[in-house]
Amino acid sequence: MMRRDLLPARLAASAIFFGNGFGIGTWAAQLPRFKESLGLSDGQLSLGLLAFSLGAVALMPIIGWAVAVVGSRTMTTIAAFTFAAALSLPGFAPNLSLFVAAALVAGACNGTMDIAMNTNATVVEKAWGSAIMSSFHAFFSLGGLAGAGASGLLIALDVGIVPTLLISCLGMGLLFLIASFGMLGETERATEGHGFAWPRGSVLILAVLAMFCFLVEGAMVDWTAIYLQTVAGASLETAVTGFAAFSLAMTVCRFMGDFVVRHLGRVRTLQLGGLLSAFGLALALLLPQPLPAAFGFALVGIGLANTVPVLFSTAGQMKDFPPSMGVAMVATLGYGGLLLGPPLIGFGGEIFGLRAMLGVLIGLAFVIIILSQRALQRATVQFS
């Protein structure tokens, strides 16, 4: 099959990633409003974030099996529409208990979609014949930026939480409907195992690095708007600029990812990413004002943009494991950091303050710098 024949499939997969990112951006932008409307503390809001995380994590082994049985095209389509519908549920919650329950359902739908669409993206990438995974994740980041921006506009127009969510979810549903006609399915079922794979052996350090990278990224998604509002003194409509700056910087750099890695190499890409992330976090914490904090979060986005693609690519070239197994082991610990990190930041913020907990992320950024050389040297000697 010629590449031009695969263009609709690539565009469809890109649209799916964009729509998922749009939903996450919408969720992130509404968090300060959920907190304010329900009168929640940082710790209580963290219960909702934890529920969103646990909903996804708990279903991961089942989702992997279901994708293998049903096929990634069908499962991605079902999960996409379900996620678009479930994302509106937290807006209807009148109290903390129902907010947590709604977040649990929305998180489960997002986790299902995440695994299904990434699996489908590997199908498209394999048929395409060259590495294009970074571009899909770039569209996810672009969707996050669009979701946050659209929510900020609706907030500025004084549109309520429920109408904002319904407008966003209907837009996502329409995009998913259009994309469903161009999606590519597997020509045959994979024989390798799917689902949970615990990191071990030579891939363990890569998985730990992925966990730290995802943990910092998750904190940026869920806490930048809260930080700008409660610490930096930003208004509700401008509080979303922190996540928007982070998402925009990450999007641009992911589109440039292949060029960066070719010229800097994998180790330097990771180390420079850790350094930029640490500097950006320090800037946001030392100058807690809307503009410098947003700029600092943008630097974090630049730093993290290509770290995870590098780790996934390296894991896929390990001789000790099949490519899918290596990537699965890195993703297992990595997504654990993405999903569970933000609630831990919130619970810690109840005790030490949100500013102090974001400061802990600077330490994680330096761990990324320190471990990068060892992790990739250990992996490189096993490349074919």
C-alpha beads as a LAMMPS data file, in Angstrom:
LAMMPS data file: protein, C-alpha beads

384 atoms
383 bonds

1 atom types
1 bond types

-500.0 500.0 xlo xhi
-500.0 500.0 ylo yhi
-500.0 500.0 zlo zhi

Masses

1 110.0

Atoms # bond

1 1 1 0.000 0.000 0.000
2 1 1 1.373 3.406 -1.003
3 1 1 1.844 6.105 1.608
4 1 1 -0.690 8.356 -0.120
5 1 1 -3.239 5.606 0.406
6 1 1 -2.427 5.654 4.103
7 1 1 -2.835 9.405 4.459
8 1 1 -6.515 9.159 5.540
9 1 1 -5.519 6.656 8.241
10 1 1 -2.732 8.924 9.476
11 1 1 -5.034 11.939 9.513
12 1 1 -7.709 9.934 11.341
13 1 1 -5.263 8.768 14.009
14 1 1 -3.974 12.341 14.374
15 1 1 -7.552 13.568 14.825
16 1 1 -8.190 10.958 17.506
17 1 1 -5.079 12.054 19.420
18 1 1 -6.081 15.703 18.977
19 1 1 -9.567 15.003 20.323
20 1 1 -8.236 13.159 23.346
21 1 1 -5.847 16.000 24.082
22 1 1 -8.706 18.483 23.680
23 1 1 -10.633 16.577 26.335
24 1 1 -7.695 16.566 28.746
25 1 1 -7.153 20.292 28.149
26 1 1 -10.819 20.912 28.862
27 1 1 -10.610 18.870 32.076
28 1 1 -7.485 20.724 33.227
29 1 1 -9.013 24.138 32.530
30 1 1 -12.165 23.333 34.530
31 1 1 -10.336 22.203 37.679
32 1 1 -10.234 25.664 39.291
33 1 1 -13.958 26.005 38.593
34 1 1 -14.720 22.603 40.110
35 1 1 -12.681 23.605 43.149
36 1 1 -14.497 26.920 43.497
37 1 1 -18.052 25.771 42.754
38 1 1 -17.900 22.793 45.131
39 1 1 -15.844 24.612 47.776
40 1 1 -13.042 22.034 47.697
41 1 1 -9.640 22.188 49.350
42 1 1 -6.532 21.051 47.471
43 1 1 -6.773 17.675 49.215
44 1 1 -10.445 17.233 48.377
45 1 1 -9.814 18.150 44.754
46 1 1 -7.062 15.532 44.785
47 1 1 -9.673 12.881 45.547
48 1 1 -11.214 13.650 42.168
49 1 1 -7.815 13.558 40.481
50 1 1 -7.026 10.269 42.196
51 1 1 -10.365 8.808 41.089
52 1 1 -9.659 9.909 37.503
53 1 1 -6.287 8.143 37.756
54 1 1 -7.499 4.964 39.415
55 1 1 -10.288 4.560 36.881
56 1 1 -7.711 4.299 34.125
57 1 1 -5.095 2.240 35.973
58 1 1 -7.564 -0.354 37.274
59 1 1 -8.777 -1.211 33.774
60 1 1 -5.435 -1.333 31.990
61 1 1 -4.979 -5.152 31.974
62 1 1 -8.563 -5.673 30.786
63 1 1 -8.230 -2.966 28.134
64 1 1 -5.098 -4.566 26.710
65 1 1 -6.902 -7.888 26.368
66 1 1 -10.005 -6.228 24.872
67 1 1 -7.992 -4.334 22.266
68 1 1 -6.300 -7.584 21.241
69 1 1 -9.646 -9.371 20.875
70 1 1 -11.810 -6.638 19.350
71 1 1 -9.144 -4.785 17.373
72 1 1 -7.689 -1.335 17.914
73 1 1 -9.892 0.395 15.328
74 1 1 -13.163 -0.735 16.895
75 1 1 -11.992 -0.220 20.463
76 1 1 -10.602 3.249 19.706
77 1 1 -13.896 4.311 18.134
78 1 1 -15.973 3.035 21.056
79 1 1 -13.614 4.499 23.648
80 1 1 -13.483 7.891 21.910
81 1 1 -17.252 8.390 21.926
82 1 1 -17.515 7.098 25.487
83 1 1 -14.811 9.471 26.694
84 1 1 -16.511 12.421 24.977
85 1 1 -19.740 11.604 26.815
86 1 1 -18.178 10.805 30.194
87 1 1 -16.123 14.000 30.335
88 1 1 -19.283 16.035 30.850
89 1 1 -20.318 14.084 33.968
90 1 1 -18.170 15.924 36.563
91 1 1 -19.909 19.175 35.619
92 1 1 -23.234 17.817 36.875
93 1 1 -21.846 16.707 40.256
94 1 1 -23.454 18.666 43.140
95 1 1 -21.057 17.468 45.830
96 1 1 -17.646 15.924 46.418
97 1 1 -18.852 12.300 46.463
98 1 1 -20.563 12.494 43.076
99 1 1 -17.673 14.517 41.671
100 1 1 -15.287 11.708 42.635
101 1 1 -17.622 9.093 41.122
102 1 1 -17.927 11.073 37.877
103 1 1 -14.149 11.543 37.728
104 1 1 -13.699 7.783 38.179
105 1 1 -15.924 7.045 35.172
106 1 1 -14.288 9.731 33.024
107 1 1 -10.833 8.461 33.977
108 1 1 -11.727 4.894 33.065
109 1 1 -12.942 6.051 29.648
110 1 1 -9.788 8.105 29.114
111 1 1 -7.531 5.182 30.074
112 1 1 -9.386 2.929 27.655
113 1 1 -9.021 5.456 24.860
114 1 1 -5.338 6.042 25.641
115 1 1 -4.358 2.397 25.254
116 1 1 -6.621 1.802 22.250
117 1 1 -5.489 4.852 20.265
118 1 1 -1.801 4.220 20.951
119 1 1 -2.224 0.650 19.786
120 1 1 -3.966 1.855 16.632
121 1 1 -1.191 4.401 16.093
122 1 1 1.362 1.567 16.042
123 1 1 -0.725 -0.139 13.336
124 1 1 -0.638 3.027 11.216
125 1 1 3.065 3.555 11.903
126 1 1 3.940 0.001 10.885
127 1 1 1.967 0.315 7.644
128 1 1 3.501 3.734 6.953
129 1 1 6.983 2.254 7.114
130 1 1 8.756 4.928 9.166
131 1 1 8.648 6.450 12.648
132 1 1 5.700 8.853 12.934
133 1 1 4.602 8.257 16.541
134 1 1 5.948 11.620 17.736
135 1 1 3.625 13.440 15.356
136 1 1 0.597 11.728 16.892
137 1 1 1.661 12.823 20.360
138 1 1 2.243 16.305 18.981
139 1 1 -1.400 16.394 17.912
140 1 1 -2.362 15.290 21.432
141 1 1 -0.450 18.290 22.811
142 1 1 -2.032 20.556 20.193
143 1 1 -5.432 19.284 21.278
144 1 1 -4.604 20.055 24.896
145 1 1 -3.731 23.604 23.919
146 1 1 -6.961 23.959 21.931
147 1 1 -9.045 22.517 24.769
148 1 1 -7.543 24.854 27.345
149 1 1 -7.858 27.828 24.997
150 1 1 -11.491 27.095 24.148
151 1 1 -12.337 26.712 27.825
152 1 1 -10.568 29.962 28.665
153 1 1 -12.602 31.749 25.997
154 1 1 -15.869 30.297 27.273
155 1 1 -14.942 31.232 30.844
156 1 1 -14.215 34.789 29.695
157 1 1 -17.671 34.848 28.065
158 1 1 -19.129 33.785 31.427
159 1 1 -20.361 30.439 30.120
160 1 1 -21.144 28.034 32.969
161 1 1 -19.296 24.798 33.726
162 1 1 -21.974 22.461 32.337
163 1 1 -22.502 24.348 29.044
164 1 1 -18.732 24.622 28.608
165 1 1 -18.327 20.869 29.011
166 1 1 -21.272 20.064 26.748
167 1 1 -19.997 22.336 23.963
168 1 1 -16.520 20.808 24.203
169 1 1 -17.796 17.230 24.333
170 1 1 -20.103 17.715 21.353
171 1 1 -17.188 19.114 19.357
172 1 1 -15.054 16.101 20.320
173 1 1 -17.833 13.719 19.314
174 1 1 -18.163 15.310 15.878
175 1 1 -14.403 15.081 15.336
176 1 1 -14.372 11.415 16.384
177 1 1 -17.268 10.649 14.037
178 1 1 -15.404 12.108 11.062
179 1 1 -12.159 10.340 12.034
180 1 1 -13.873 6.953 12.381
181 1 1 -14.366 6.726 8.603
182 1 1 -10.628 6.889 7.876
183 1 1 -9.171 4.701 10.623
184 1 1 -6.962 1.746 9.780
185 1 1 -7.489 -1.639 11.398
186 1 1 -5.198 -4.614 11.867
187 1 1 -4.945 -7.049 8.969
188 1 1 -4.219 -9.806 11.466
189 1 1 -4.287 -10.264 15.220
190 1 1 -0.990 -9.923 17.103
191 1 1 0.382 -13.067 18.704
192 1 1 2.322 -11.252 21.441
193 1 1 0.788 -10.735 24.855
194 1 1 -1.061 -7.552 25.739
195 1 1 -1.799 -5.834 28.997
196 1 1 0.300 -5.524 32.105
197 1 1 4.044 -6.068 31.987
198 1 1 6.083 -5.153 35.050
199 1 1 9.430 -3.447 34.272
200 1 1 12.471 -5.620 34.910
201 1 1 16.028 -6.187 33.811
202 1 1 17.778 -3.675 31.595
203 1 1 14.579 -1.770 30.831
204 1 1 13.886 -0.913 34.489
205 1 1 15.917 2.331 34.532
206 1 1 14.171 3.483 31.355
207 1 1 10.836 2.816 33.030
208 1 1 11.840 4.779 36.143
209 1 1 12.893 7.724 33.968
210 1 1 9.562 7.549 32.142
211 1 1 7.738 7.569 35.487
212 1 1 9.542 10.756 36.575
213 1 1 8.938 12.447 33.210
214 1 1 5.255 11.560 33.252
215 1 1 4.921 12.601 36.889
216 1 1 6.189 16.105 36.108
217 1 1 3.977 16.265 33.011
218 1 1 0.921 15.187 34.969
219 1 1 1.589 17.865 37.565
220 1 1 1.736 20.479 34.805
221 1 1 -1.591 19.312 33.372
222 1 1 -3.522 19.272 36.634
223 1 1 -1.884 21.923 38.813
224 1 1 -0.631 24.801 36.658
225 1 1 -4.037 26.509 36.531
226 1 1 -4.515 26.030 40.279
227 1 1 -1.015 27.380 40.961
228 1 1 -1.542 30.486 38.842
229 1 1 -4.868 31.201 40.508
230 1 1 -4.070 30.468 44.166
231 1 1 -0.352 31.305 44.358
232 1 1 0.354 33.690 41.470
233 1 1 -2.921 35.592 41.858
234 1 1 -4.247 35.090 38.326
235 1 1 -7.943 35.367 37.484
236 1 1 -9.962 32.318 36.466
237 1 1 -9.847 33.176 32.769
238 1 1 -6.082 33.798 32.773
239 1 1 -5.215 30.868 35.045
240 1 1 -5.410 28.531 32.039
241 1 1 -2.432 30.298 30.415
242 1 1 -0.020 28.189 32.454
243 1 1 -1.233 24.937 30.947
244 1 1 -1.646 26.608 27.555
245 1 1 1.991 27.799 27.580
246 1 1 3.184 24.348 28.649
247 1 1 1.077 22.619 25.999
248 1 1 2.044 25.019 23.198
249 1 1 5.767 24.668 23.917
250 1 1 5.488 20.877 24.071
251 1 1 3.489 20.766 20.838
252 1 1 5.996 22.801 18.829
253 1 1 8.964 20.842 20.141
254 1 1 7.308 17.480 19.480
255 1 1 6.802 18.384 15.853
256 1 1 10.551 19.112 15.800
257 1 1 11.428 16.017 17.833
258 1 1 13.043 13.873 15.157
259 1 1 15.309 16.755 14.094
260 1 1 16.382 17.445 17.704
261 1 1 17.246 13.843 18.503
262 1 1 19.218 13.400 15.278
263 1 1 21.399 16.430 16.031
264 1 1 21.776 16.167 19.816
265 1 1 21.563 12.424 20.348
266 1 1 19.361 10.615 22.829
267 1 1 21.408 11.231 25.975
268 1 1 21.831 14.964 25.412
269 1 1 18.165 15.311 24.502
270 1 1 17.179 13.803 27.849
271 1 1 19.740 15.768 29.837
272 1 1 18.882 19.092 28.212
273 1 1 15.214 18.315 28.748
274 1 1 15.767 17.703 32.451
275 1 1 17.799 20.905 32.786
276 1 1 15.171 23.047 31.034
277 1 1 12.431 21.499 33.168
278 1 1 14.304 22.237 36.396
279 1 1 15.017 25.833 35.340
280 1 1 11.412 26.426 34.282
281 1 1 10.017 25.085 37.550
282 1 1 12.486 27.175 39.554
283 1 1 11.448 30.300 37.637
284 1 1 7.754 29.670 38.308
285 1 1 8.372 29.088 42.010
286 1 1 10.824 31.949 42.604
287 1 1 8.706 34.485 40.670
288 1 1 5.092 33.547 41.535
289 1 1 3.465 36.006 39.147
290 1 1 1.297 35.068 36.141
291 1 1 3.712 36.028 33.328
292 1 1 7.018 34.585 34.647
293 1 1 5.227 31.487 35.976
294 1 1 3.599 30.834 32.602
295 1 1 6.984 31.311 30.906
296 1 1 8.525 28.860 33.356
297 1 1 5.858 26.272 32.603
298 1 1 6.561 26.783 28.875
299 1 1 10.215 25.886 29.528
300 1 1 9.051 22.704 31.259
301 1 1 7.031 21.879 28.143
302 1 1 10.116 22.357 25.957
303 1 1 12.168 20.172 28.270
304 1 1 9.691 17.299 28.482
305 1 1 8.583 17.336 24.842
306 1 1 10.946 14.677 23.508
307 1 1 11.997 12.797 26.632
308 1 1 9.214 10.204 26.532
309 1 1 9.491 9.518 22.767
310 1 1 13.236 8.923 23.281
311 1 1 12.573 6.493 26.135
312 1 1 9.877 4.623 24.220
313 1 1 12.064 4.396 21.117
314 1 1 14.989 3.067 23.155
315 1 1 12.814 0.519 24.943
316 1 1 11.585 -0.737 21.578
317 1 1 15.175 -1.538 20.528
318 1 1 16.174 -3.635 23.543
319 1 1 17.479 -7.068 22.599
320 1 1 16.319 -8.619 25.874
321 1 1 12.644 -8.122 25.037
322 1 1 10.384 -7.942 21.990
323 1 1 9.749 -4.310 20.982
324 1 1 6.146 -4.337 22.166
325 1 1 7.165 -5.789 25.529
326 1 1 9.891 -3.200 26.085
327 1 1 7.563 -0.307 25.275
328 1 1 4.790 -1.825 27.419
329 1 1 7.065 -2.081 30.449
330 1 1 8.178 1.545 30.110
331 1 1 4.597 2.676 29.576
332 1 1 3.355 0.762 32.630
333 1 1 5.519 2.669 35.096
334 1 1 5.396 5.843 33.031
335 1 1 1.638 6.166 32.961
336 1 1 1.583 5.299 36.642
337 1 1 3.556 8.485 37.235
338 1 1 1.280 10.491 34.928
339 1 1 -1.903 9.281 36.594
340 1 1 -0.910 9.014 40.250
341 1 1 1.558 11.905 40.509
342 1 1 -0.931 14.829 40.412
343 1 1 -3.076 13.508 43.305
344 1 1 0.077 13.031 45.387
345 1 1 1.017 16.647 44.666
346 1 1 -2.393 17.711 45.961
347 1 1 -2.273 15.636 49.126
348 1 1 1.240 16.869 49.835
349 1 1 0.060 20.397 49.138
350 1 1 -2.424 20.062 51.990
351 1 1 0.500 19.551 54.377
352 1 1 3.424 21.470 52.891
353 1 1 1.717 23.823 50.431
354 1 1 1.357 23.574 46.657
355 1 1 4.438 25.713 46.037
356 1 1 6.638 23.380 48.081
357 1 1 5.308 20.266 46.352
358 1 1 6.005 21.699 42.906
359 1 1 9.508 22.358 44.197
360 1 1 9.929 18.606 44.668
361 1 1 9.574 18.256 40.902
362 1 1 12.857 20.158 40.476
363 1 1 14.584 17.289 42.260
364 1 1 12.976 14.793 39.890
365 1 1 14.209 16.817 36.915
366 1 1 17.780 16.528 38.218
367 1 1 17.315 12.776 38.701
368 1 1 16.398 12.592 35.000
369 1 1 19.665 14.371 34.152
370 1 1 21.736 12.063 36.355
371 1 1 20.192 8.755 35.244
372 1 1 20.014 9.533 31.517
373 1 1 23.634 8.678 30.728
374 1 1 23.551 5.382 32.593
375 1 1 20.160 4.302 31.267
376 1 1 20.859 4.944 27.603
377 1 1 24.444 3.651 27.675
378 1 1 23.140 0.439 29.162
379 1 1 20.517 0.202 26.449
380 1 1 22.645 1.295 23.509
381 1 1 25.035 -1.652 23.766
382 1 1 22.060 -3.943 23.123
383 1 1 20.863 -2.239 19.973
384 1 1 20.966 -4.263 16.786

Bonds

1 1 1 2
2 1 2 3
3 1 3 4
4 1 4 5
5 1 5 6
6 1 6 7
7 1 7 8
8 1 8 9
9 1 9 10
10 1 10 11
11 1 11 12
12 1 12 13
13 1 13 14
14 1 14 15
15 1 15 16
16 1 16 17
17 1 17 18
18 1 18 19
19 1 19 20
20 1 20 21
21 1 21 22
22 1 22 23
23 1 23 24
24 1 24 25
25 1 25 26
26 1 26 27
27 1 27 28
28 1 28 29
29 1 29 30
30 1 30 31
31 1 31 32
32 1 32 33
33 1 33 34
34 1 34 35
35 1 35 36
36 1 36 37
37 1 37 38
38 1 38 39
39 1 39 40
40 1 40 41
41 1 41 42
42 1 42 43
43 1 43 44
44 1 44 45
45 1 45 46
46 1 46 47
47 1 47 48
48 1 48 49
49 1 49 50
50 1 50 51
51 1 51 52
52 1 52 53
53 1 53 54
54 1 54 55
55 1 55 56
56 1 56 57
57 1 57 58
58 1 58 59
59 1 59 60
60 1 60 61
61 1 61 62
62 1 62 63
63 1 63 64
64 1 64 65
65 1 65 66
66 1 66 67
67 1 67 68
68 1 68 69
69 1 69 70
70 1 70 71
71 1 71 72
72 1 72 73
73 1 73 74
74 1 74 75
75 1 75 76
76 1 76 77
77 1 77 78
78 1 78 79
79 1 79 80
80 1 80 81
81 1 81 82
82 1 82 83
83 1 83 84
84 1 84 85
85 1 85 86
86 1 86 87
87 1 87 88
88 1 88 89
89 1 89 90
90 1 90 91
91 1 91 92
92 1 92 93
93 1 93 94
94 1 94 95
95 1 95 96
96 1 96 97
97 1 97 98
98 1 98 99
99 1 99 100
100 1 100 101
101 1 101 102
102 1 102 103
103 1 103 104
104 1 104 105
105 1 105 106
106 1 106 107
107 1 107 108
108 1 108 109
109 1 109 110
110 1 110 111
111 1 111 112
112 1 112 113
113 1 113 114
114 1 114 115
115 1 115 116
116 1 116 117
117 1 117 118
118 1 118 119
119 1 119 120
120 1 120 121
121 1 121 122
122 1 122 123
123 1 123 124
124 1 124 125
125 1 125 126
126 1 126 127
127 1 127 128
128 1 128 129
129 1 129 130
130 1 130 131
131 1 131 132
132 1 132 133
133 1 133 134
134 1 134 135
135 1 135 136
136 1 136 137
137 1 137 138
138 1 138 139
139 1 139 140
140 1 140 141
141 1 141 142
142 1 142 143
143 1 143 144
144 1 144 145
145 1 145 146
146 1 146 147
147 1 147 148
148 1 148 149
149 1 149 150
150 1 150 151
151 1 151 152
152 1 152 153
153 1 153 154
154 1 154 155
155 1 155 156
156 1 156 157
157 1 157 158
158 1 158 159
159 1 159 160
160 1 160 161
161 1 161 162
162 1 162 163
163 1 163 164
164 1 164 165
165 1 165 166
166 1 166 167
167 1 167 168
168 1 168 169
169 1 169 170
170 1 170 171
171 1 171 172
172 1 172 173
173 1 173 174
174 1 174 175
175 1 175 176
176 1 176 177
177 1 177 178
178 1 178 179
179 1 179 180
180 1 180 181
181 1 181 182
182 1 182 183
183 1 183 184
184 1 184 185
185 1 185 186
186 1 186 187
187 1 187 188
188 1 188 189
189 1 189 190
190 1 190 191
191 1 191 192
192 1 192 193
193 1 193 194
194 1 194 195
195 1 195 196
196 1 196 197
197 1 197 198
198 1 198 199
199 1 199 200
200 1 200 201
201 1 201 202
202 1 202 203
203 1 203 204
204 1 204 205
205 1 205 206
206 1 206 207
207 1 207 208
208 1 208 209
209 1 209 210
210 1 210 211
211 1 211 212
212 1 212 213
213 1 213 214
214 1 214 215
215 1 215 216
216 1 216 217
217 1 217 218
218 1 218 219
219 1 219 220
220 1 220 221
221 1 221 222
222 1 222 223
223 1 223 224
224 1 224 225
225 1 225 226
226 1 226 227
227 1 227 228
228 1 228 229
229 1 229 230
230 1 230 231
231 1 231 232
232 1 232 233
233 1 233 234
234 1 234 235
235 1 235 236
236 1 236 237
237 1 237 238
238 1 238 239
239 1 239 240
240 1 240 241
241 1 241 242
242 1 242 243
243 1 243 244
244 1 244 245
245 1 245 246
246 1 246 247
247 1 247 248
248 1 248 249
249 1 249 250
250 1 250 251
251 1 251 252
252 1 252 253
253 1 253 254
254 1 254 255
255 1 255 256
256 1 256 257
257 1 257 258
258 1 258 259
259 1 259 260
260 1 260 261
261 1 261 262
262 1 262 263
263 1 263 264
264 1 264 265
265 1 265 266
266 1 266 267
267 1 267 268
268 1 268 269
269 1 269 270
270 1 270 271
271 1 271 272
272 1 272 273
273 1 273 274
274 1 274 275
275 1 275 276
276 1 276 277
277 1 277 278
278 1 278 279
279 1 279 280
280 1 280 281
281 1 281 282
282 1 282 283
283 1 283 284
284 1 284 285
285 1 285 286
286 1 286 287
287 1 287 288
288 1 288 289
289 1 289 290
290 1 290 291
291 1 291 292
292 1 292 293
293 1 293 294
294 1 294 295
295 1 295 296
296 1 296 297
297 1 297 298
298 1 298 299
299 1 299 300
300 1 300 301
301 1 301 302
302 1 302 303
303 1 303 304
304 1 304 305
305 1 305 306
306 1 306 307
307 1 307 308
308 1 308 309
309 1 309 310
310 1 310 311
311 1 311 312
312 1 312 313
313 1 313 314
314 1 314 315
315 1 315 316
316 1 316 317
317 1 317 318
318 1 318 319
319 1 319 320
320 1 320 321
321 1 321 322
322 1 322 323
323 1 323 324
324 1 324 325
325 1 325 326
326 1 326 327
327 1 327 328
328 1 328 329
329 1 329 330
330 1 330 331
331 1 331 332
332 1 332 333
333 1 333 334
334 1 334 335
335 1 335 336
336 1 336 337
337 1 337 338
338 1 338 339
339 1 339 340
340 1 340 341
341 1 341 342
342 1 342 343
343 1 343 344
344 1 344 345
345 1 345 346
346 1 346 347
347 1 347 348
348 1 348 349
349 1 349 350
350 1 350 351
351 1 351 352
352 1 352 353
353 1 353 354
354 1 354 355
355 1 355 356
356 1 356 357
357 1 357 358
358 1 358 359
359 1 359 360
360 1 360 361
361 1 361 362
362 1 362 363
363 1 363 364
364 1 364 365
365 1 365 366
366 1 366 367
367 1 367 368
368 1 368 369
369 1 369 370
370 1 370 371
371 1 371 372
372 1 372 373
373 1 373 374
374 1 374 375
375 1 375 376
376 1 376 377
377 1 377 378
378 1 378 379
379 1 379 380
380 1 380 381
381 1 381 382
382 1 382 383
383 1 383 384
